[in-house]
């Protein structure tokens, strides 16, 4: 298995990453936003400083990905500045399908600014594995690759958020990979969430 960073010029691979996202996160908010929205979002990860996408390949086939950022607030500002009109276009379609999506989207883009902390950290924003490659250690290898990339002299920890309810497999997975539960909180939509952190070894 090969794991490497993806560049913004690898549009076919970014499209495959979107396909893995859609199959992994069925019923989630970002999935509802559609393929075009996700394509713009993941392309932004490959362009912005201190952010990126690690992709796992079995031969030439994409079997998993991990999106991360060492400047989550800056990444979202970059997305808005660079791609406001196309994001708005794709959001419009989602809005007509479900009007309540507008406020959810606004909150999503404001969240990174609200979550600013004094210490520098890396956000593990998204990790997905192809259904055909489940239970083969792909996710753990992606997390190991991220850990090896992060300079823990510069960044205090890697953090991630995941659902606290009906999400036992994901919570076990993160704990198995060395993440420690930092806090529990409730979103504006009423979702109970866990924040995990990995502080290096």
C-alpha positions as CSV (number, residue, x, y, z in Angstrom):
1,X,0.0,0.0,0.0
2,X,1.3,3.5,-0.9
3,X,0.3,6.6,1.0
4,X,1.2,10.0,-0.4
5,X,0.1,13.7,-0.5
6,X,-2.2,14.7,-3.3
7,X,-1.6,17.8,-5.4
8,X,-4.3,20.2,-6.7
9,X,-3.5,19.1,-10.2
10,X,-4.6,15.5,-9.6
11,X,-8.2,16.2,-10.4
12,X,-9.1,12.6,-11.2
13,X,-7.8,11.5,-7.8
14,X,-9.7,14.3,-6.0
15,X,-12.8,13.1,-7.8
16,X,-12.2,9.6,-6.5
17,X,-11.7,11.0,-3.0
18,X,-15.1,12.6,-3.3
19,X,-16.6,9.3,-4.3
20,X,-15.1,7.6,-1.2
21,X,-16.5,10.5,0.9
22,X,-19.9,10.0,-0.5
23,X,-19.9,6.2,0.2
24,X,-18.4,6.7,3.7
25,X,-20.5,9.6,5.0
26,X,-24.0,8.7,3.8
27,X,-26.6,10.9,5.5
28,X,-24.0,13.5,6.7
29,X,-24.4,17.3,6.1
30,X,-21.4,17.7,3.8
31,X,-22.5,14.7,1.7
32,X,-25.9,16.4,1.3
33,X,-24.1,19.4,-0.2
34,X,-23.2,17.3,-3.2
35,X,-20.3,16.2,-5.4
36,X,-19.5,19.6,-6.8
37,X,-19.3,21.2,-3.3
38,X,-17.1,18.4,-2.0
39,X,-14.8,18.6,-5.0
40,X,-14.2,22.3,-4.3
41,X,-13.6,21.7,-0.6
42,X,-11.1,18.9,-1.0
43,X,-9.3,20.8,-3.8
44,X,-8.9,23.7,-1.3
45,X,-7.2,21.3,1.2
46,X,-4.5,20.5,-1.5
47,X,-3.9,24.2,-2.2
48,X,-3.7,25.9,1.2
49,X,-0.6,26.1,3.3
50,X,-0.2,23.6,6.2
51,X,-3.2,21.6,4.9
52,X,-3.4,18.6,2.6
53,X,-4.8,15.3,1.7
54,X,-3.1,12.0,2.3
55,X,-4.3,9.3,-0.1
56,X,-3.8,5.5,0.2
57,X,-3.5,3.4,-2.9
58,X,-3.6,-0.3,-3.5
59,X,-1.8,-0.4,-6.8
60,X,-3.4,2.4,-8.8
61,X,-6.7,2.2,-7.0
62,X,-7.6,4.8,-4.3
63,X,-8.7,2.9,-1.1
64,X,-8.8,5.8,1.4
65,X,-8.0,9.4,2.2
66,X,-7.3,11.7,5.1
67,X,-7.8,15.5,5.0
68,X,-6.0,17.7,7.5
69,X,-5.1,21.3,8.3
70,X,-2.6,23.1,10.6
71,X,-4.6,26.3,10.1
72,X,-8.3,25.4,9.9
73,X,-9.5,29.0,10.4
74,X,-7.2,30.2,7.6
75,X,-8.3,27.3,5.3
76,X,-11.9,28.3,5.6
77,X,-11.1,31.9,4.9
78,X,-9.2,30.8,1.9
79,X,-12.1,28.8,0.6
80,X,-14.5,31.8,1.0
81,X,-12.0,34.2,-0.6
82,X,-11.0,31.9,-3.5
83,X,-14.2,30.1,-4.3
84,X,-17.1,32.1,-2.9
85,X,-19.1,32.1,-6.1
86,X,-18.8,28.4,-7.0
87,X,-19.5,27.4,-3.3
88,X,-22.5,29.7,-3.4
89,X,-23.7,28.0,-6.7
90,X,-23.5,24.5,-5.2
91,X,-25.0,25.7,-1.9
92,X,-28.0,27.1,-3.8
93,X,-28.9,23.7,-5.1
94,X,-28.7,22.3,-1.6
95,X,-30.8,25.2,-0.3
96,X,-33.6,24.5,-2.7
97,X,-33.6,20.8,-1.8
98,X,-33.6,21.7,1.9
99,X,-33.9,25.4,3.0
100,X,-32.7,24.8,6.5
101,X,-29.3,24.0,5.0
102,X,-28.4,27.7,4.7
103,X,-27.9,28.4,8.4
104,X,-26.1,25.1,8.9
105,X,-23.7,26.1,6.2
106,X,-23.1,29.5,7.7
107,X,-22.3,28.0,11.1
108,X,-20.0,25.5,9.4
109,X,-17.9,28.3,7.9
110,X,-17.9,30.3,11.1
111,X,-16.9,27.4,13.3
112,X,-13.2,27.4,12.6
113,X,-12.9,31.1,13.7
114,X,-14.9,30.5,16.8
115,X,-12.7,27.5,17.7
116,X,-9.4,29.4,17.7
117,X,-7.0,28.4,20.4
118,X,-3.7,29.8,21.7
119,X,-1.7,26.7,20.9
120,X,-1.1,25.5,17.3
121,X,-2.7,22.2,16.4
122,X,-3.5,20.0,13.4
123,X,-7.1,19.2,12.7
124,X,-7.9,15.8,11.3
125,X,-10.9,17.0,9.4
126,X,-12.0,13.9,7.4
127,X,-11.0,10.3,7.0
128,X,-12.7,7.8,4.6
129,X,-12.0,4.3,3.4
130,X,-13.5,2.6,0.4
131,X,-16.1,0.0,1.3
132,X,-14.1,-2.6,-0.5
133,X,-11.1,-1.9,1.7
134,X,-12.7,-1.9,5.1
135,X,-11.0,-3.8,7.9
136,X,-7.7,-3.9,6.1
137,X,-5.9,-1.3,8.2
138,X,-6.2,1.5,5.7
139,X,-7.5,4.1,8.2
140,X,-4.8,3.3,10.8
141,X,-2.0,3.5,8.1
142,X,-3.4,6.9,7.1
143,X,-3.4,8.1,10.7
144,X,0.2,6.8,11.1
145,X,1.2,8.8,8.0
146,X,-0.3,11.9,9.5
147,X,1.4,11.4,12.8
148,X,4.8,11.1,11.0
149,X,4.2,14.3,9.1
150,X,3.3,16.4,12.2
151,X,6.2,18.2,14.0
152,X,5.1,18.0,17.6
153,X,7.7,20.6,18.5
154,X,5.6,23.0,16.5
155,X,2.1,21.7,17.0
156,X,0.7,20.8,20.4
157,X,-1.5,17.9,19.2
158,X,-3.7,16.5,16.5
159,X,-7.4,16.9,17.1
160,X,-10.6,15.5,15.7
161,X,-14.3,15.5,16.4
162,X,-16.7,12.7,16.0
163,X,-20.3,11.8,17.0
164,X,-20.7,10.5,20.6
165,X,-23.9,8.6,20.0
166,X,-24.4,5.5,17.8
167,X,-20.8,5.8,16.7
168,X,-19.1,3.1,18.7
169,X,-16.9,1.7,15.9
170,X,-15.4,5.1,15.0
171,X,-14.8,5.9,18.7
172,X,-13.0,2.5,19.2
173,X,-11.0,3.2,16.1
174,X,-9.6,6.5,17.3
175,X,-8.9,5.2,20.7
176,X,-7.1,2.2,19.2
177,X,-4.9,4.7,17.3
178,X,-3.8,6.6,20.4
179,X,-6.3,9.4,20.5
180,X,-7.5,10.4,24.0
181,X,-11.0,11.8,24.7
182,X,-10.5,15.5,25.6
183,X,-14.1,16.7,26.0
184,X,-17.8,16.2,25.1
185,X,-20.0,18.9,23.8
186,X,-23.3,19.5,22.1
187,X,-23.6,21.3,18.7
188,X,-26.2,24.0,17.9
189,X,-28.2,21.3,16.1
190,X,-28.2,19.1,19.3
191,X,-25.6,16.5,18.3
192,X,-23.5,15.2,21.1
193,X,-19.9,15.2,20.0
194,X,-16.5,14.0,21.3
195,X,-13.2,15.8,20.8
196,X,-10.2,13.6,20.7
197,X,-6.5,14.6,20.8
198,X,-3.2,12.9,20.0
199,X,-0.2,14.6,21.6
200,X,2.7,12.7,20.2
201,X,4.8,9.8,21.6
